[in-house]
Amino acid sequence: MQSEPDDVQVRAFQAGDVRGFDALFQRYQRPIFNYVYRMTSQLAVSEDLTQEVFLRVFSSLGRAGQVENFRAWLYRIATNVAISHLRRGEQRVTSLEDGIERQTLEEPAGDVRENPEVQHLRREDVHQVALALRHLSETHRQVLVLRQLQGLSYHEMAEVLGLSVEAVTSLLHRARREFRASMDSLSRGEILESTGEEGRA
């Protein structure tokens, strides 16, 4: 059953077969953890938030009716959980050594691999990437992670964010520009790695 597509697993769970949920959890637990971690930069908290995401899935999927795109539906829940956490003012800046092994960057699928940002994400020190992402605005970090690191399509991103595809395209363009600027600032030493504060001449 593990190899069945998402919609089959969803229907199985909605019909009362808990193995459908187990299969979805096994498939998406690590990607959702990675997404939440890149949004919050908090290792231990990300584990708790990931559990919260799947608890919400378990409690709501059975009464959600037809879910046309489970992955987009799941990432929308994860986005809401992560943003709620950040807006409660519980974000902290982690040390560079905090969870480096958990910050392994997976290659996204499809044509996104050729973007300059993806080349950064593949070849740059993972700490530099984490710092650059941390210094993006919340919205720009979110859209860049969804596209470049999680590999969501533009249509899936639009569903997750509640925006049109055109708005997502424009937002991603601005996010890429901010990411490049953040990486450039890091390379010039204008962002201090130990504190996340801007350097002073």
C-alpha positions in Angstrom: 0.0 0.0 0.0 3.0 2.3 0.6 3.5 2.7 -3.2 -0.1 3.8 -4.0 -0.6 7.5 -5.0 -1.8 10.1 -2.6 -5.4 10.1 -3.7 -5.7 6.4 -3.1 -4.2 6.7 0.4 -6.5 9.6 1.2 -9.6 7.7 0.1 -8.5 4.6 2.1 -8.1 6.7 5.3 -11.4 8.4 4.7 -13.0 4.9 4.4 -11.6 3.9 7.8 -8.3 2.3 6.8 -5.6 3.9 9.1 -2.9 2.4 6.9 -3.7 5.2 4.4 -2.7 7.8 6.9 0.4 5.8 7.9 1.5 5.7 4.3 1.0 9.4 3.9 2.9 10.1 7.1 5.9 8.0 6.0 5.9 9.7 2.6 5.7 13.3 3.8 7.1 13.4 7.4 10.6 14.3 6.4 9.7 16.8 3.7 7.3 18.6 6.1 10.0 18.6 8.8 12.5 20.1 6.4 10.0 22.8 5.3 9.1 23.8 8.8 12.7 23.8 9.9 13.6 26.1 7.0 10.8 28.4 7.9 11.6 28.6 11.6 15.3 27.7 12.0 14.4 25.9 15.2 15.4 22.2 15.3 13.5 20.9 18.3 10.5 23.1 17.7 10.3 21.9 14.1 9.9 18.4 15.4 7.0 19.5 17.6 5.4 21.5 14.8 5.7 18.6 12.4 3.8 16.5 14.8 1.2 19.2 15.1 0.8 19.3 11.3 0.1 15.6 11.1 -2.2 15.7 14.1 -4.2 18.3 12.2 -4.2 16.1 9.1 -5.3 13.1 11.1 -8.2 15.0 12.7 -9.4 16.8 9.6 -8.7 14.6 6.6 -11.6 12.3 7.4 -14.1 15.0 7.1 -12.4 17.1 4.4 -14.3 15.5 1.6 -12.5 15.2 -1.8 -9.0 16.5 -1.6 -7.9 17.0 -5.2 -4.2 17.7 -4.4 -3.1 16.2 -1.0 0.4 17.6 -1.2 -0.8 21.2 -1.7 -3.4 20.7 1.1 -0.8 19.3 3.4 1.7 22.2 2.8 -1.1 24.7 3.4 -1.6 23.2 6.9 2.2 23.2 7.5 2.4 26.8 6.3 -0.3 27.8 8.7 1.3 26.0 11.6 4.8 27.5 10.9 3.5 31.0 10.5 1.3 30.9 13.6 4.4 29.8 15.5 6.5 32.7 14.1 3.8 35.3 14.7 3.5 34.2 18.4 7.0 35.7 18.6 8.6 32.4 19.4 11.3 32.5 16.8 14.9 32.5 17.9 18.2 32.6 15.9 20.0 29.2 16.1 23.7 28.7 16.2 25.4 27.6 13.0 26.1 24.2 14.5 22.4 23.6 15.4 21.3 20.6 13.4 23.6 20.8 10.3 22.9 17.2 9.5 19.2 17.8 9.5 19.6 20.7 7.1 20.5 18.5 4.1 19.2 20.2 1.1 17.3 17.9 -1.3 17.4 18.6 -5.0 14.0 19.7 -6.3 12.4 18.1 -9.3 12.1 19.4 -12.8 13.4 22.6 -14.4 13.9 24.4 -11.1 17.3 22.8 -10.8 18.8 25.2 -13.4 17.9 28.3 -11.5 20.9 30.2 -9.9 19.3 29.9 -6.5 19.2 26.1 -6.8 22.9 26.1 -7.8 23.5 28.1 -4.6 21.5 25.6 -2.6 23.4 22.7 -4.1 27.0 24.0 -3.8 27.1 26.6 -1.1 27.9 25.8 2.5 24.6 24.7 4.1 25.1 27.3 6.9 25.4 30.1 4.4 22.1 29.0 2.8 20.4 28.8 6.1 21.6 32.2 7.1 20.5 33.7 3.7 17.0 32.1 4.0 16.8 33.4 7.6 17.3 37.0 6.5 14.6 36.9 3.9 11.2 38.3 4.7 8.7 35.7 5.9 6.8 35.6 2.7 9.9 35.5 0.4 11.4 32.7 2.5 8.2 30.7 2.3 7.8 31.0 -1.4 11.4 30.2 -2.2 11.5 27.2 0.1 8.2 25.8 -1.4 9.6 26.1 -5.0 13.3 25.6 -4.8 13.7 23.2 -1.9 10.3 21.4 -1.7 9.7 21.4 -5.5 6.1 22.4 -5.5 4.6 23.5 -8.8 3.3 27.0 -9.4 -0.2 25.7 -9.2 0.4 23.9 -6.0 2.1 27.0 -4.5 -0.9 29.1 -5.6 -3.2 26.7 -3.7 -1.0 26.7 -0.6 -0.7 30.5 -0.5 -4.2 31.3 -1.6 -2.9 33.4 -4.5 -3.1 33.3 -8.3 -0.4 31.7 -10.3 0.5 35.1 -11.7 0.9 36.5 -8.2 3.0 33.6 -7.2 5.3 34.1 -10.2 5.8 37.7 -9.3 6.4 36.9 -5.6 9.0 34.2 -6.5 10.8 36.7 -8.7 11.1 39.1 -5.8 12.1 36.3 -3.5 14.9 35.2 -5.8 16.2 38.8 -6.0 16.2 39.1 -2.2 17.9 35.7 -1.8 20.7 36.8 -4.2 21.1 40.1 -2.2 21.3 38.1 1.0 23.9 35.8 -0.3 25.9 38.7 -1.6 25.7 40.4 1.8 27.0 37.2 3.5 29.9 37.0 1.1 30.9 40.6 1.8 30.6 40.0 5.6 27.7 42.5 6.0 25.7 39.9 7.9 27.4 38.5 11.0 27.1 34.8 11.1 27.2 34.5 14.9 24.4 36.9 15.6 22.5 37.3 12.3 22.9 41.1 12.7 24.1 43.4 10.0 27.8 44.2 10.1 29.1 47.7 10.6 32.0 49.3 8.8 
